[in-house]
C-alpha cells in the first residue's frame, strides 16, 4: 500500500475509481488555510469594534483563537505524518498520544521539538510561551465551562502558566471586569492570530514546515 501527499491548495482533485490502487492519502496545507482564516477573524473583530458591536467582537475573537490553534495543530500533525520514518515510530506514537496530559497540545510540540530541534529552549522562548497560553485560552473557548467568579478573578487555567500575570495574553486586568469581557476583545483576537503566525515562522526556521 502506497502513500500520496497532496496540498489543499492544489487545483487538481484526487478521484478514486475502480482503477485506483489501494493508496493512503494525506492532504496538506491546512496550517496556511486556518491561519489565513484566523487573521480574517481578527479583522472582523476590528470592524465589529469600530461598529460598537460587542457580540460581533466576541464571536470574531473566539473564531480567531480557535482557528489560530487549529493552524498550529495542523502544522504539527501534517509534519509528523509526512516524517514518520525519520522521527521514529515510538516518538511518533508519543507525540500523537502524550503519556501524560493527553490533551496538552503544547506538550505535543515539546516532544516534536525534542526530536527535531533538541537545542530549542522552550522555557525561554517568548513565542512558545505565547503558544502555550494560546492553547490554554483555546480550551476555555472551545469547552465553555461557565462558573460564578468574582470580578477580576481569572480561571485557574489562565493563571497556571502566568498567562495573565506576565501579560502574555493582552487582557485588561481591571478588578471590576468579568474575565470573559477582558478576553473576548479585538486585541486578543489580533494577538491570537499573530501568535500562531509567529510560532509557525519559528517552526519553519527549525525545519518544521
N, C-alpha and C positions, 0 to 999 in steps of 0.2 A: 504494500500500500504506500503510495507516494504522498508528498505534501506539496501544496501550492500556496504561495503568498500573493495576495492582491491588495492594491491600495484602494481605499474607499473613494479616492479622488479620480480613479481611472474611469474613463468613459465606457470602456468595453464591459459588458456584462458576462459573467460566467454562467453558462447554461448547462444543466445536467440532463442528458438524454440517455437512451439505451446504449449509445456507443461510448459514453463517457466512462473511463476506467474508474475504479474504486479509489478515489483520492480524498485526502482531507484538506479542507480549505480554511485559510485564515485571512480575513480582511483586516488590513492595517490602516492606520492614519486617523483613527478616531480621536487621538490626542489633539490633533490640529482642529478637527471638527468641533469638539467640545470646548476647546479654548476660545475659538472664534465666537461661539455662542455665548460663552461667559462674558467676553468683552462686550458683546452686543447687549447682554442683560445689564451690564454696568452702565452702558449708555442709556438704556431705558430708565434706569434708576435716576440718572442725572436729569432726564427730561421730566420725569414724574416729580422730582424735587422742585424743578422750576415751575411746575404747574400746581404746586402745593397739594399734590395727590399722595397722601401718606400711605394708603393701601397699595398704590402703584409702586411706590418706593420699596415697601416691604416685600412685595411679590417679586419685583425685579432683583432685589438683593438676595432673596432666598434662591432664585434661579441662578444668579451669578456664583453663589457659593457651591451649589450642587454641581453645576457644570464645570467649575474650576477643579473640584476634586475628581470629577469624572475624567477630566483630561489627564490628570496626574496618574490616576489608576490605570487608564488606558495605556499610557506610555509604559508603565511597569509591566503590565500584563502582556502587551504585544512584544515587548523586548524579550521577556523571559521565554515566551513561546517560540520566538524565532532564534533563540540562542540556547535552547535546551541542552544541546550536546556539549558546548563549551562551558556552560555553567555547571553542569553535572546533575544527574538525576536526583541525588539526595538533597542538594541545595535547592533545586527547583521545587521539590516537594515541600521543603521547609518554608520557602518564600511564599508559596501559594497557600500553605496552611501552617502559619507560625504555631509553635508548640504552646506558647502562652499568649494571652491577649489576642486571641484568634482574629478579632475584628480590627486590630490595630493596624491601619494601613501604613502609618509611619514606620512601624516595625518591619513591614514588608520591604520598604525602601532601605531601611538599615541593613537588612540581610542581603539585599541585592548589592548595595554599596560595598559591603564587606567582601563580597565575591568578586566584584568588578573594579572597585576603586578603594582598596583597603586603606589607603593613606588619607582618605577624606575624613575630616573631623566634623562629625555631625553636631556635636555639642557646641562647637564654636562657630558654626555656620549660621549666619543670620537667615539665609534662605531656607535652611532645613527647619529652624525653629519656627519660622512663619508657616512652613508647610504643615508641621505638626499641629499648630494651632488651627490651621485651616481645616484639617481633618476633624479636630475636636468640634469646631463650630458646625461642620457639615453634619456630624452625628446629632447635634441638637436641632438642626433644621430638619433633617430627614426623619428623625424619630422624635416627634414632638412629645415631650413629657411634661405636661403642664403641672406646675407646682405653685403653691402660695409662698411667695418670698417677700421679704421686706424690701422697701425701696432702697436701691443702692446695693442690694445683695445679688451675688452672681452664682450661677450654677456651679457646683463643685468641679465639673469637668473643665470649666474655663479657668479656674484658679489653680488646677493641678500642675500645669506647666507654666504658670505665671503669665498666661496669655494676656491678662488684664493688667496685672501689676507692672509688667515690663512694657506695656503698651504695644505689644506685638500686634494685637488687633486694635485698630484705631477707634476705640469707643469713647463715649462721653461718660466719665466716671462720676457724674453728678449724683450726690446722695439721694436726691429726690426723684429719681427716674427708675422706671421698671427696666430690667435688663434687656427685654426684647425691644423696647423703644430705643435703646442705645445701640443695639446690634443691627436691626433692620433699617439701616440708613445708607445713603448713597456712598459715603466714604468707605464703608465696609464692603459694599459691592465692588467698588473700584479696587480696594485692597485685595479682595479675593481673586479677582481676575489677574491682577498684576503679580500676586504671589505665585499663582500657577505658571504664569508666563516666565517669571524669573527662575522658578525651580526647574522648569523644563529646559531652560537655557543652560543652567548649571549641569543638569543631567547630560545634555548633549555634549558639553565640554568635557565630561568624564567618559564619553564614549557610549552613553546610554541614550541612544536616539535612533 
